């Protein structure tokens, strides 16, 4: 590192200067009680999980800063002794005054992983060798100081070449796709075609001293057929590291009736120059388990090669010179079979197998078995090699790792995200419509299966899937222990995070949550029940195997107690698809607890719901699909599912570029409602018809507006866009100006300006769904960021009156709202109004609503029990629990405690 001389004394001095206000305003308003705080300085960062025995190469994270504190995104990081590590930083979001709200940070893997890290504004050390990015018309060359990678800008070779120490270790890295014309048993003759990814565009997204990001876009091609299956690949490089982190996204644009994916993956070649007995294969099993063999084995022979030879091969080290082999072995080496092909195949979440053969045309030998592989392999020798792995390998089955031709001078590796060993991917809708050819029939069917069906709407066209992979360019075969550490880093990449205390102190994500509080018996029970509900769902994922390429990350909606299973096959009761804000429940629970298991579940859900549950191309793009047996099956294509509100947490905590793309997709998503009005089946066409005006669309002030505002707010925060702010303020002002504010229900919005037409109708109405898809959370942030008293008044009116008595509603609005649902979930709205108006009576009412349990849970420990024996396939836990109720109870508990916890009476 350049200019490293930060002593303990100077470190403490700089910390004191920071605390004293050199880099921040000396007094900052508290997020909750209006008092004054001094933000913790320096900011402590810690690992979510213990990174012991883990090699990962680099990490990116987001850290928030109080309003008005920082104008420059420049930081240094140090350990407890003051020893610095290089850090690269950039703004992720801004406060309204232009100061930095979230900073993105990237570091390479520290040599010493013990203890916490401290972050402070200021100029720090730089890497000994910074990343170099050189772009030409034909390629982009990246040099990390350890490896040199050439990324192609045309053709099929994405990773044209990767070298280390002057030796080419990897070449011709490309995407491969096997397309099949039908399903085995349904067509007379199966035909398979091999496609390769063809580059259309390459972008250098980040070029810094520590981290570089290269984005590659294109489609899959083959001779004589139309290109299809768009892809987006991002390659991440870190200074001083030998790895390439890869984020791989495909968007399905085929015809699911005839375009079946038999295999999908990344393929590359590894030059081989070592003797066959010095070429090593490694696969990671479960835990610390490692499968290790050589292409030509020297153990177990009838004639002993000698202890030194055998141990060297087992350890992956270069064997002694062949001349030192016993003649009884040396003269017969050519008779020992060379196994050039290996496969690790994970075709279910509970079983993997390893097999090998000498070459194509010969039989496979069974080599190893297990339940859940960590999904990492290696091929190479003392001259160097490549380790490669797929994250969530068994969770996202079917997955497969292939090594081919390792006995030749060029081995071929394929990392299959969809394993050819498995049946072809079948994305067809699960029934034929059953005669539901009119809205009347579809609504009638909804009353029996809760499925909102419509012909042509249950298509997978436009859904996406993102997968994470790692490549390691190694200068020699790693020991079993070193290889296992690589596999651990693939399976669970370490993540640095600011503490819940700090996140809370800064006041991010609405200032509506607080830290766990067990100071009274009732609060202790609430905290315990929050844990119980989370633990139940964490267990259900494994009990019911909610795994698979298209399923991992989601949970189910409702339970069938007669069959002792979730209603996986009953219309709208199957996959949850973010219904009633499951994502938000998990993320707010993580914010306050900092628990790694909560984070990992929320992370997987964010990946899934943002990709699989949303159409990214085609006529439904970029809307999401309501809950269904198929993630994309429901005809309700809605903003409430694709909303950026569910993605913001992961983006700001990690700086993930792909999730950033997903949120940006939503900026103009409301325009899609012109072609697919959400209420087309249940309301008069005159209410939402806008075909006469290309610039207007009807949008509701509930689930629609929460998504619209989330997208615009996030883009404004990320970029400081004046257009986004103007649209936000216009929409807020014209909602407030409606005859009944939010209770007006909705209006036509000008897509150019965000202005809603002022309605003439005077009757107030409300939907129980309006505020349970992020409206509460987004409005809290809008009020915090934009000073508009009339909007705040309109929102507080809604929060106060939703759960009010008929008499109170009629007095304020001119009419009662009728019977409304989800009373318990809406207790947090009452709590928000109580906090904002400092109304003790309203706070008491909020707690009464929470404990009353209307359309939720009565207050008490969740009744969870085990079912076993002949009634079930295997023992499972079940309880009187639903996902809707859990998500809303969890959010109500968290936010009532955060807003009016001090007014909870025992």
N, C-alpha and C positions, 0 to 999 in steps of 0.2 A: 504494500500500500504506500502511496505517496504521502510524504509529510505527516507521518504518524508520530505524535509526541504528546498526546493528551495525558497529562499526569492526573493522579487522583486529586491533587489540590486544584488543578484547573477545572477538572470535571465538577467538583463540588462548587467552585466559584461560578461556573457557567450555570449550574443548576440554581444557585441562589439568585443570580441575575434574572434568570427566567421567571422564578417565583416572584421576584420583586417588581416585575412589570416591564422588563426590557422588551419582551416579545409579546406581551399581552396587556390588555386593559387591566389596571390594578384591581378593579372591582367589577364583578360580573353578577348579574341577577341570577338567583337560584331558579332552577327549572320548576320548582314546585311551590315554595312557600314565600316567594317574593323577597327573601333575605339576600345577603351578599355572600359570595363564596370566592375562594381562590382555587382555581382549577389545579388539580394535582399536577405537580411539576417535579421532575420530568414525568412523562407518561410511561407507566409500566406496561410492558407487553409480555405476554406469556404464551406458552404453547398450549393448545387445546388438549392434546394428549402428550404423554411423556414420549419424546422422540428417541428414546434409547433404542439402540440397534436398528436405526433407520437412516437410510441414505436417500436424499431426495433432490438435491441440486439447487433449489432456490424456492423462494416463497414470495407471494404478493399479498398485500393486505390493505385495508382502508382504516384510517383513524380520523375521528371527527375532532373539530376544534371549535371553541365557543365563538359566538358571533362577535365580529370586530377585532379578533385577536391577531390574525395573520393575514398578510397581504401577499407574501411570497411563499411558494411551496419549496422550501429548502430545509433539510433536517439532517441531524446526525444521530447515530445510534451507538450505544455503548453498553457494556456489561457492568456488573456491580463494581468492578475494579476501575472502570473508566476506559477500558480497552475498546476502541471503536471498531466497527465494521462498516464498509461502504454501503450507502443506501441511495437509491434513486427514488425521486418523488415527483409527483405531478398532481394537479388539482382534479378531484373527482366531482366536487360540487362546491357551490358558492352560497353564502348567505345573501339576503337581499341587498346588503350594503357593499357587496363585492368582496368581502373577506372570505377566506377559505373555510368551508364547512366540513368537507371531507378531503383528506389527502390520500392519494394512492402511493404505496411504498413497495419497493422491491429490494430484496437482499439475496445474495448467494448463501449457500448453507454455511453457517458459522463452523469453525473448526471445533469450538467448545460449545456443546449444546446444553450445558448445565446452567441453571438459574434463569432469571428473567432478564429482559432487555429494557433499556431506557431510551426513550425517544425525546428529542428536544429540537426546536427550531434552531437553525444555524448551519453554517458550512462545515461539513465533516470531511473525512478522508475519502480518497477515491481508490478504486481497485488498482492493484499493482499493474494489471493489464486490463484496460477497459475493453468492452465489446466494440468491435469494429464492424460496420455495415457498409458495404460497397455495392452500389447498384449500377448495372450497365443495361444496355438494351436487351440483352439475352438472359441475364441472370442477376441474382442477388447473392453476394458472398458475405457470410457472417463468420467472424473469428471471435471466439470466446476467450482466447488465450490458451485454450487446451485443445479445442477441436476447431476445424475449419469446415464450414458447410456451404455448399452451393445449391441455392434454390432456383429451379428453372422458372422461366416466365412464359414458356409455351411448350406444347407437346404434352407428354404424359409423365415425364420424370419430374416429380415435385422436388424430391431430394436427389439431385443429380449425383452428388458426391459428398462424402464426409470423410475427412482425414484426421489423423492424430499422429503427432511425431513424424510427419511426412509420409505416413503410410495410409493408403486408401483403405478404410475399414468398412464403408457402406457405400453402395452406389445404386442408381436406378430405383430410388424409392418412389412408389406409385400406388395409386388406388386401384383395386380390382373389385369387380362385381360379376357374380354369376347370375344370369337371368334364365329362368325356367318358364316354359310355355304352359305349364299346368301342374296339377297335383297328382302324384303317383296314385294310380287306381281310378282316376277320373278321366284321363286321356289315354288314347291307345299307345301313343309313342311320346316319351319325354325327350324334349330337345333342350339343350343348355348352351347358352352363348356367353362368352367371356368378354366383358367390357373393361376398359381402363379409363381412369379419370383423365380428362383433357383440360388443360389450364386455359381459362379465359381471362383472368385478371389476377395480378399480384400486387399487394400493397404493403409497404413498410409502415405499420401502424405505430411502432415505437422504436426509437433508436437512441438509447441512453447509454450511460457508462456501465450500468449493472445489468440491464434487461433490454432485450430486443424482441419485437413481436412482428412476425411476417404472416400476412393473411393471403391465402390462395383460394380462388373461387373458380368453379367450372362445372362441367357435366361429364357423365360417363359415356364413352363412345366405343363403337366397334364398327367394322366394315359392313356396309349394306343395311344398317339399321339406324333409326333416328336416335340422336343423343338424348339422354334422359337422366334422371336422378341427380339434380343439382347438389353440389357439395360446397362446404366452406371449411377450410382447414386453417388452423392457426398453429404456427410453430413458435415456441417460446425458448429463448436462449438466455442464460445467465453467465455473467463474467466469471471466469476461472472454473467453469463447470464443464463436464463432459457429457451432459445429457441434453436431450431435446424433448421438451414437453409438447404434446400434440393434442389439440382439441379438434375433433372430427364431427362435423354435422352433415347429415343428409336430409333432404326434403323430398318426400315421396310425391312424384308427379306422374306416375304411371296409371294404367287401368288395372285396378285390383282384380278384375275378372280374368286377366290374361298375363299380367306382368308380375311374376312371382320371383322373389329374390331367394336364390339358393345359397349364395355366399356373398359376404360384404366385408372388405378389409383393406389392409395396407400390406404391400409386398415390397421387399427389397432384396438385394444381393449382398453377400458378405464374402469378399475375397479370402481364400484359404491357402495358406502356404506351409503350414506345419505338417509334420508327418502324421499319418492317419491315427497313430496311437497317441499323438499329442493334440488331437482335436477333441474338444470337450463339449458336451451337451448338458445343460442344466434346466430343470423345471422346478418351480416352487409349489410345494403342497400347502397343507394347512399349518398354521402355527409357524414353527421354525423349520418344518420339514422340507428337505431338498432331495430331488432325484438327480443323480449325477452319474454319467457314464461317458466313455470315450467312443469315438467312431470305430476304432479297432481296439478291442479290449485286450489287456495283457494280464488280467486276473482270472482265476478259475481255470486256467489251462492245465492240460495234462503234464506239461513241462513248465517248471517254475521260472519266471523271468527274473526273480530275485526281489528281495524286500525293498530295496531302494527304487527299483523300477515300478513295482506295484504301488508303493506309497506315493510316489511322485504322480502317477496317473490318477490315483484316487483323489489327491489334493488339487489336481488341476495344474500341477507344476510341470516344467519341462523335464522329461525323463533323462536319465544319464545317456551318454552317447550310445548309439546302437552297437558300436563295436564292443561295448562292455556287456552286452546281453549274452547270456549263455548260448553257445552255438546251437544247442537243442531247440532254442526258441528263435534265434536270429535266422537260421537257415529255413525256417518254416513260416515266417511272418506272412508270406503271401497266401498261406492256407487259412489264416484267421479271417473270418468274414468281416467286412467293413460295412457297418450299418450307417447308411447315408441319409435315411428318412426317419423322422420322428414326428409324432403328433401327440399333443395334449388336448383332449377334447372334454369340454364341460357342457353336456347336453341337458342337464337339469341343475337345479340349485343344490342337489344333494349327492351328485356323483360325477367324478371325473375319471378318465382312464388315460394311460400313456401306452403307446404302442410304437413299434419300430420295425423296419424292414431294411434289407440290403439295398434294394432299388426297385423301381417300378417294374411290375411284371412278376414280382415274388411275394410270398405270403408275409402278412404282418404277424409279429410276435407280441403277445401281451407282456407289458413291461412294468406297469404299476397302476395302482388304484387309490382312490380316496374320495372324500366327500366334497370339500370346498377348496379348490386351488386358489392361491393368491394371484394366479394369472401372469406369471413372469417366466421367461425363458432366456437361454443364452446359447450362442454358438461361437466358437473361436478356439484360440490356443495361446501358447506363450507369446506369439507375435502380435496378438491382439484379437479382439472380437467384439460382438455386440450383444448387450442384454436388452430385452424388449418386454413390455408388459402392458396389459389392459386393466385399467381400474374397474372395480365392481365386476370382476370377471364372472364369478358365480352368481352374483345377484342379477346380472344382466344376461344370463344364459339365453340361447346357446352361443358359446364362444369357443374358440379353438386357436391353438398355436401350432403352426407347421414349420418344420425344418426339412428341407429337401436337398438332395445332391451334396450332402456334406462330405462325401468321399471324393468330390471333384475339386477343381481349383476355384469354384464359385458356388457357395451354398446359397440357397434361396429360402427366405423366411417370409411367412405370411401370418399376420396377426388378424384373425378372423373375428370381426365383431358379430357377424352371424355365421355360425359354423356350418360348413357344407355337410358335416356328419349328421346334422339335424334335418328334419323335414323342411321343405321350402316355406318361406314366410308367407302366411295367408292372411291378407288384410280385408277379405271380403266381409260384407255385412252378414250377421249371423242368422237372419231369416229373410223371407221373400216379400215381406210387407203385409201378408195375410189380408189382402183386399183393402188396405187402408188408403184409398185413392181420393178421399175428400177430407177437408178439415173436420167435418162433423164426425166421420168415422175415427179419425186420429184422436180427437178429443175424447171420444167414447172409449177408445182403447186405453187412453191415458188413465182412465178411472179404474182399470184393472191391473195394469202392469207398471203404471207410473212412467211409461215410456212415451216420449214425444217424437213420434215417427213421422217422416215425410219422404216420399220417393225421391231419390237422388241426393238426399242430405246426409245419409250415413256413409259417405265416402271417406276414404283415408287420404284422398288427394290433398296435398298441402301440409300434412302433418310432418313433423321433423323428429330427429333423434340426435342427440349430442353425446359423444363418447370421448373419454380421456385416455391417452396412452403415453408411454415413456419409452424413449430410446436412450441407451447408454453406450457410448463409444469407449471401450476399455482397452488398456494397453497390454492386458494379459488376462488369463482366465481368473476370475475371482475365487477366493476360497469359498467353501460352503457358507461360512458365517457372513462373509462380505456379500455374497449373492443373496442371502436371506435378508440382509439389511436393505438391499435394492428392492427386493420384492415387498418388504414392509412399506417402503416409501411409495411404491406403486399402489398398494392396497389402501393405505391411509396416509395420503400426503400431509405432513405436519402443517398446521396453520397457526400463525401468530395472531393474537387478538388482544385488544385493549380490554380491561376488566369491566364487568357490569357496573361497578361503582363509578368508573370514569365515564362510561357511556351515559349513565344516568345523570351524572353531574353536568355533562355538557348539554343534556336535554334534547337528544335526537329522537326522531320518530314520534313526534307529537306531544311529548311531555305528559303522557297519560299513563305511564307505568312507573312502578317503584321497585325497589329491591325486596327480596323475601323478608317477611316480618313475622316472627313467632313470639312477639312480646305479650300476647294475650292468648288465652285458650282458644277463642274462636279463630283468630288469625292463624294460629298453629294448625288448626283443623283445615282451614282453607289451603294453606301451603301443602299439607299432607295430601289433600284430595287432588290438588293440581298434579302432584307427583304420581298419585295412583292412576289418574286418567292417562297421563303420558306413558307410564310403565305398561299399562294395559295395551295401548296401541303399539308400542314397541314390541311387545310380545306377540300381538296378533300378526304382525308382519311375518314372523317366523312360523307361528302356528299354522297359518293358512298359506304360507309360501307366496306372499305378494311380491314375487320376483319375476324376472324376464325382461327381455330387450325392450318391449313396449309397455311394460307394466311397472317396473321398479320405480319406486318413489311415490306411488299413489296408495291410497287406502280405500276400503270399501265404505259404502254409504249406510246400509242397514242390515240387520241380522235376522236370520230365520231360525227361531228357537226350536221349531219342530224338527228340522234337519240338522240342527247344531252347526250351522255354517252361515257365512255371510251370503246375502242374496246375489251371488255372482251372476246368475242367469235370469234375473227378474228385472227386465227393463231399466227403469230409472233408479232402481235400488242397488245397483252394482257399484262400479267404480265411482269414486266421489267427485273427482274433477274440481276440487277446490270449493265444493258447495258449502255455503255458510262460513267461508273463510278459515278452512283448516290450516292453510299456509300461515295466515296471520297469527293464529293461536300458537303454532310452533315457534314462529320467530319472536313474538313477544315473550314467550316463556324462556327462550334462549337468552334474550337480552337481559333478563333479570337474574338468571341463574348462571349463565356462562358454561353450562354443561356441554361436554363434547358429544354425548349421545344425542342430545336434543339438536345440536347443530347439524350432526350428520344426517339425521332424519329430515330436518328442514332443508338441508342442502339437496338431498336426493329428490325431495318433493318439488323444490324450485326448478331443478333440471327437468323433471318430468312434466309438471303442469305447464311450464312455459314453452315446451317443445311439442310434446305428444298431444296435449289437449287443445292445441291451437292450430289453425290452418295458416300456413305461411305463404301459400300461393293458391291461385284459383279463385273462384267467385266468392268463397267464404272468407278469404284472407282480409285482415288478420284477426278474425274473431275466434273465440274459443267455443267449445262444445259442452253443453250441460251434461250432467252425470248420465251414464248409460252402461250397458254390457260391453260395448266397444267404446273406447275412449273418445272416438270421433263420431259416434253413432247417432247422437241426438240431433233433431232438427232445430233445436233452440241454439242458434249460433249467436253468442252474446259477448259483449264487452266485459261483463262481470267475471268471466273466466279468463280472458286474455289480459286482464288488467295489470298494468305496471305496479300496482300497489302490492302485489304478491312477490314481485321480483326485487324491489328496491333494497330490501335488507341484504340479500346476498351480494348484490352489486356493490353497495357502499362498504360492506365489510371485507370484500375480496378484490374489488376492481375488475371483476371478470368481464372480458370484452364481449363474449357471446351473449351473456345476460343483458349487457348494455345494448346489443343489437335488438334483442327481443323487446326491450322497453321502447326503443326508438321506433319500432314497427307500429306502435300503438298511437303515435302522435295524431295521425289522421284516420284512425280506425273507425271513428264515429261515422265517417262518410259511407261506410259499407252498410249502415242501417237503412240507407235509401233503398237498396236492393233486397235487403233481408230484414224487414221491420220485426222487432222482437214480439210485438203484440198482434201480428197479422192474423192469427187464428182466433183471437178472443176480443178484438175491439173493432169498432167501425173504421173503415178505411179512411174516412174523412179526418180522423184524428192524427194519422201519421203519414198520409199521402203527401209527397213532396216532388212528384215527378214533374210538376209544372215549373219547378225552379231548381236548376242544378246546384245552386249555392246554399240550399237549406235542407235540413233533415230534422225529423222529429226525434227528440231525445228526452228520456225521463230524468227527473231530478234525483233519482235514487241510484239504482245499480248502474245505469248508464253514466250519470254524472260523476260518480265516484271514480270510474275508470278513465273518463275524459280528463278530469282534473288531475288524476294521478300521473297520467302520461305527460300532460303539459307542465305540471309542477316539477316533475323529475327532469324534463328536458331544460326547463328554465334553470333549475339548480345546476345541472351539468354544464350548461353553456353560457348562462347569463342572457339568453335570447330575449330581446325586447318583444319580439312577436309573441312568444309563449306567455310572457308576463301580461301582455295586453289582452290576449285571448282569455287568460285566467281572470283577470280583473273585470273584463266585460261580462263574462259568464256569471261571476259572483254578483256583480251589480244588478244584472237583469233577473237573476233568481230572486234576489232580495226585493226587487220591485214588483214581483208578481202579486196578484190580489191576495193570495194566501201563502206567499213565500214557498217554502218547500212543499207545503201541503197542496199547492196547485197541481203538482204531479209531474208536469212536463210541458214542453213547448217546442216550436220549431226554432232551430238554431242556425245562425248564419255561419257556414263553415269557414268563411274568410276571416271573420272577426271574433267568433265566439259569443256573439250577442244573441240572447233568446228573445223571441217575440213576446210581448206582454199579453197574456191571456185575458179574455173577457170574463170567463166563467168565475163565479164567486163561491161555488161550493167546494169546501175543503175535503180532501181525501188522503188516504195513506195506504201503502202496501207494507206488509210485515217484512218483505225482502229488501226494501229500499236501503236501509242503513246497515245491513249485515254482510255486505261485500266490500267493506273498506271505506264506506262513506264517513263513518264516525272518525276513523283514523286519519283520513285525508283532510276532512274539514278541520280537524284539530291543527293540522300542519298549515292549512291555508290561513287560518285565523292567526296563527303564530307568525307567519311570514308576510302577510299582507294586511295592513291596517285599514279595514273597511267596516266601520261600526254597523252599517245596515245589514251586511252579510252575517256578521256575528249575531246580530239580533234575530235574523231569520232562522239561523241554525239553532240558537238557544231556544227559540219558540218551538221548533220541531222536537228538540231534546226534552223540553219540559212537558209538552202536551201529548206525546205519543202514548205514554202510559198513564196519562191523567184520567180523571173521571169524566163521564159523559157531560156532566154539568160544567166542569172546567173547560172542556173542549168547546162546548156550545157557546159558552160565554166569550171565549177568546176568538173563535173562528166563525161563529154563526151557525154551526151544526156540529153534532157529535160525529166521531169518526167510525162508529160502529165497532163490531167485534174485531179486535186485532190480535195477532198471534205473536209468539216469541217475546212475551213480556219479560222473562228473565234476561234474555240476551240484551234487551233494550234498557235494562237497569243501568248499564254503563253510560247511556245517553243522559239519563236522569242525573247520574253522578257528575257528568261533565257540566251540566247546567248548574248543579249545586255548587261545584267548585268555582265556576266562572262568576256566579252571582253571590257567592258566599252565603248561601241559603241553607241554614241548618235543617229546616223542615224538609226541604227537598232532598238533602242528604239522607235524612232518616227514611224518606219514602224510597229512595234508591236502594238502601239496604233491605228494606222490606220486600221490594220487588225481587231482589237477588235471592233472598232466602225463601221467598214464596214459591219459586220454582215453576212459574207458568211457562208451559211449553219447553221445559228444561228438566232440571233435576231438583228434587227436594234435597235439603241440606243433610248430608250424611255421607258416611264412607261408602264408596262404590261397592256394590255387592258383586263380587267376582268369585267365581268358583270353577272347579275343574270338572269336566265331563270325560269319562273314560269307559272302557268296556265295549260291548258289542254295539252300542248305539252310535259309535263314531269310528272313523277309520283309524284314528290315533288320538291319544288324549289331547284335549284342547281346553283352554280357559275361555269362559264366556261370562257375560254379565249383562245386566239390564242397562245397556249403554248403546247410544247411537252417535254417529259421527257429527251430525248436525248439532245435537244437544251438547256434545263434548266441546266442540269448537266454540260455540256461543257461551257456554258456561265458563270455559277457560278464559275467554276474552273478557267476560263480565267480571270474573273474579280478579283478574290481573288489573283491569282498569278501575274497578271500584276501589280496590286497595290503593292503587296509585293516586287516585283523585281525592277520595274521601276516607282513606283508611284511618285517619285521625278522628273520624266521627263514627266509627263502628263501636256501638255500645254492646257490652257483654250481656 
